[in-house]
């Protein structure tokens, strides 16, 4: 009995659909083949039915034979073909992304932050956040649970001794984004100043108001409009570009890993954080003195030597910028 059982198992291995298909083909073939003989029909359809019967029976026999004798070889060949095709597709379409360290793409910043918070929780050395007003991430005036959780997470990281730094747009330059985003005059400037007070806490917020408690020396203000919102930890980076006429937090974002061979992570880290953070000409180190005058700072305070060229044209042909 065992040889018969082994034969049956070999014959019927695979998907039930295939077994049912071959069995149905055999049944239809027998029906078409024997029908005219059982009912002694002399119809002109008899040759056609006999032909169909032979075709169905032959197909089922070939199908079962393929499964019995050639199944393993056929499956191996198909697996090899699929594997080679998949490797070819990945090499052409996916390897460039993997090589650059791209991990994931998101529709907007909110979805990206939701996943990236895992890396923030695991970080033990440094967290850097680069942006404008951070309204899409931290906003004490909104009751969104996700923003509260992020604020609590940053607060706990500071308490653990993790260095948390912020590089934000200088409020005096915020007006350059207001028309593009359809905002009222001074709206983004007020948001940045409110965020600075929220980050610092202490004397800069009222009694009982929420704050995070970032050391004042860990915040710097960049003399330029924002280009990329970023959250950086030791081995990962969240990148969220600013488009000309849309809020960044509504724009696509992507996650970059430090392990990429071409190291896109290192390129962005150097050009978008390390160099701007240390460049005295393009940033202001936040201090108590700066905070005391933050509402009144203007372009003249940031660019005293360049202000004449911002408000009046330079004569043509004078490459030095001096008026003739």
C-alpha positions in Angstrom: 0.0 0.0 0.0 2.8 2.4 0.7 4.1 2.5 -2.9 0.5 3.4 -4.0 0.3 6.1 -1.3 3.7 7.6 -2.3 2.5 7.6 -5.9 -0.7 9.4 -5.0 1.2 12.0 -2.9 3.6 12.7 -5.7 0.7 12.9 -8.1 -1.3 15.3 -6.1 1.4 17.6 -4.6 1.0 21.3 -5.4 -2.0 23.6 -5.3 -5.5 22.2 -5.0 -6.6 24.3 -7.9 -4.3 22.4 -10.3 -5.5 19.0 -9.0 -9.1 20.0 -9.4 -8.4 21.5 -12.9 -6.8 18.3 -14.2 -9.5 16.1 -12.6 -12.2 18.2 -14.1 -10.5 18.1 -17.5 -10.4 14.3 -17.3 -14.0 14.0 -16.2 -15.2 16.3 -19.1 -13.0 14.3 -21.5 -14.5 11.0 -20.5 -18.0 12.5 -20.6 -17.5 13.9 -24.2 -15.8 10.7 -25.3 -18.3 8.2 -23.9 -21.5 10.3 -24.2 -22.3 9.6 -27.9 -21.6 5.8 -27.4 -23.8 5.5 -24.2 -26.7 7.3 -25.8 -26.0 5.8 -29.3 -26.2 9.3 -30.8 -25.6 9.5 -34.6 -25.6 13.3 -34.6 -23.2 15.3 -36.7 -21.8 16.6 -33.4 -20.4 13.1 -32.5 -17.0 13.6 -34.1 -16.6 17.0 -32.4 -17.5 15.5 -29.0 -15.1 12.6 -29.5 -12.4 15.1 -30.4 -13.1 17.2 -27.4 -13.1 14.1 -25.2 -9.7 13.0 -26.5 -8.3 16.6 -26.0 -9.5 16.9 -22.5 -8.3 13.5 -21.4 -4.9 14.0 -23.1 -4.5 17.4 -21.4 -5.3 16.0 -18.0 -2.9 13.1 -18.5 -0.1 15.4 -19.6 -0.8 17.7 -16.6 -0.6 14.8 -14.1 2.5 13.5 -15.8 4.2 16.9 -15.6 3.4 17.0 -11.9 4.6 13.5 -11.3 7.9 13.5 -13.3 8.8 17.1 -14.1 7.4 19.2 -11.2 10.7 19.7 -9.2 12.7 20.6 -12.4 10.0 22.9 -13.6 9.7 24.6 -10.2 13.5 25.0 -10.0 13.7 26.6 -13.4 10.8 29.0 -12.6 12.3 30.0 -9.3 15.7 30.6 -11.0 14.0 32.7 -13.7 12.0 34.8 -11.2 15.1 35.2 -9.0 17.3 36.4 -11.9 14.6 38.7 -13.2 14.0 40.2 -9.7 17.8 40.7 -9.2 17.9 42.5 -12.5 15.0 44.7 -11.6 16.5 45.6 -8.2 19.9 46.3 -9.7 18.4 48.8 -12.2 15.6 50.4 -10.1 16.4 49.9 -6.4 20.1 49.6 -6.0 20.7 53.4 -6.6 18.4 54.2 -3.8 19.9 51.6 -1.5 23.4 52.8 -2.4 22.5 56.3 -1.4 21.1 55.1 2.0 17.5 55.9 1.2 15.3 53.9 3.6 11.7 55.1 3.1 9.6 57.7 1.3 6.5 59.4 2.9 3.7 61.5 1.6 4.1 64.2 4.3 6.2 65.1 7.4 3.6 63.9 9.9 3.7 60.3 8.7 7.5 60.5 8.6 7.8 61.8 12.1 5.5 59.1 13.4 8.0 56.4 12.2 11.1 58.4 12.9 10.2 58.9 16.6 11.5 55.3 17.1 15.0 56.5 16.2 14.6 59.5 18.5 13.7 57.2 21.4 16.8 55.0 20.8 19.3 57.9 20.4 21.8 58.3 23.2 24.2 60.9 21.8 22.8 63.8 19.7 19.6 65.0 18.2 19.6 67.9 15.7 16.4 69.6 14.4 16.6 72.1 11.5 13.6 74.1 10.4 11.7 77.3 10.4 9.0 77.8 13.0 8.5 74.0 13.7 4.8 74.5 13.6 4.3 71.2 12.0 6.3 69.4 14.7 6.1 71.4 18.0 3.3 73.8 18.7 2.3 74.6 22.3 -1.0 76.2 21.0 -2.2 72.9 19.4 -3.6 70.0 21.3 -2.4 67.2 18.9 -1.3 64.2 20.9 1.6 63.4 18.5 3.1 66.9 19.1 2.8 66.5 22.8 4.5 63.1 22.7 7.4 64.5 20.6 7.8 67.4 23.1 7.8 64.9 26.0 10.4 62.8 24.2 12.7 65.7 23.6 12.3 66.8 27.2 13.2 63.3 28.5 16.2 63.1 26.2 17.6 66.4 27.5 17.1 65.1 31.0 19.0 61.9 30.0 22.0 64.0 28.9 21.5 63.7 25.1 22.6 66.9 23.3 19.5 68.4 21.6 20.2 71.2 19.2 18.0 73.5 17.0 19.0 75.5 13.9 16.0 77.7 13.0 15.3 80.5 10.5 16.1 83.9 11.9 12.7 85.6 12.7 13.9 88.8 10.8 13.9 86.7 7.6 10.6 84.9 8.1 8.7 87.4 6.0 10.3 86.0 2.8 8.1 82.9 3.2 4.8 84.6 4.1 3.6 85.6 0.7 4.6 82.2 -0.8 2.6 80.3 1.9 -0.3 82.8 1.9 0.4 83.9 5.5 -0.4 87.2 7.1 2.4 89.8 7.6 4.5 88.8 10.7 2.7 85.4 11.2 5.7 83.2 10.7 8.0 85.6 12.6 5.6 85.3 15.6 5.5 81.6 15.3 9.3 81.3 15.4 9.6 83.6 18.4 6.8 81.6 20.2 8.7 78.4 19.4 12.0 79.8 20.8 10.3 80.7 24.0 8.6 77.2 24.1 12.0 75.5 23.6 13.8 77.6 26.2 11.2 77.8 29.0 12.2 79.4 32.3 12.0 83.2 32.2 10.7 83.2 28.6 7.4 81.6 29.4 4.6 82.4 31.8 4.0 80.5 35.0 2.4 77.1 34.3 3.0 77.4 30.5 4.5 74.3 28.8 8.2 74.3 27.7 10.9 71.9 26.8 14.0 73.3 28.5 16.6 73.4 25.7 19.9 75.1 26.9 20.0 78.5 25.2 23.4 77.8 23.6 22.0 74.9 21.8 19.8 77.0 19.6 21.1 79.0 16.6 19.3 81.2 14.1 20.2 80.9 10.4 20.4 84.0 8.2 18.4 82.6 5.3 15.1 81.1 4.3 14.6 77.4 5.0 15.3 74.8 2.3 15.1 71.5 4.1 13.5 70.5 7.4 15.6 67.8 9.0 15.7 65.7 12.1 19.2 64.1 12.6 20.3 61.3 15.0 23.6 59.4 15.0 22.7 57.0 12.2 19.5 58.3 10.5 18.1 61.5 9.1 14.6 62.6 8.3 14.6 65.0 5.3 11.6 67.2 4.4 12.2 69.7 1.6 10.6 73.1 1.5 8.9 73.8 -1.8 8.4 77.4 -3.0 4.7 77.7 -2.4 3.6 75.1 0.2 4.1 74.3 3.8 6.9 71.9 4.3 5.0 69.7 6.7 2.5 69.0 3.9 5.3 68.0 1.5 7.0 64.6 0.9 9.7 63.4 3.2 12.3 60.6 3.2 14.4 58.7 5.7 18.2 58.5 5.0 20.5 56.0 6.7 24.2 56.5 7.4 25.0 53.1 6.0 24.6 54.1 2.3 27.8 53.5 0.3 27.7 57.0 -1.2 26.6 58.4 2.1 24.0 60.9 1.3 23.6 61.2 5.1 27.1 62.6 5.4 26.7 65.0 2.6 23.5 66.6 4.0 24.9 66.5 7.6 28.0 68.5 6.5 26.3 71.0 4.2 23.0 71.5 6.1 24.1 71.3 9.7 27.8 71.2 10.6 28.9 74.1 8.3 25.9 76.4 9.0 26.2 75.7 12.7 29.8 76.9 12.8 29.7 79.7 10.2 29.8 83.0 12.1 28.7 85.0 9.0 25.5 83.2 8.5 24.1 82.4 11.9 23.3 84.0 15.2 24.0 82.1 18.5 20.9 82.5 20.6 21.6 84.3 23.9 19.6 86.2 26.6 20.6 89.5 24.9 19.3 88.3 21.5 16.0 87.0 23.1 15.5 90.4 24.8 15.5 92.1 21.4 14.1 89.3 19.3 10.9 91.1 18.5 12.7 94.2 17.1 15.5 92.6 15.1 15.5 93.6 11.4 17.5 93.0 8.3 19.6 96.0 9.2 20.7 94.1 12.3 21.6 91.0 10.3 23.1 92.6 7.2 24.3 96.1 8.1 26.9 96.2 5.3 24.6 94.8 2.7 21.4 96.6 3.5 22.0 99.4 0.9 22.1 96.8 -1.9 18.8 95.3 -0.6 16.9 98.5 -0.9 18.4 100.2 -3.9 19.9 98.9 -7.2 23.7 98.6 -7.8 24.9 100.5 -10.8 25.6 98.3 -13.7 29.2 97.5 -14.4 30.4 97.9 -10.8 31.4 94.4 -9.8 32.4 95.5 -6.3 28.9 96.6 -5.5 30.0 100.3 -4.8 27.9 103.0 -6.3 29.6 105.2 -8.9 
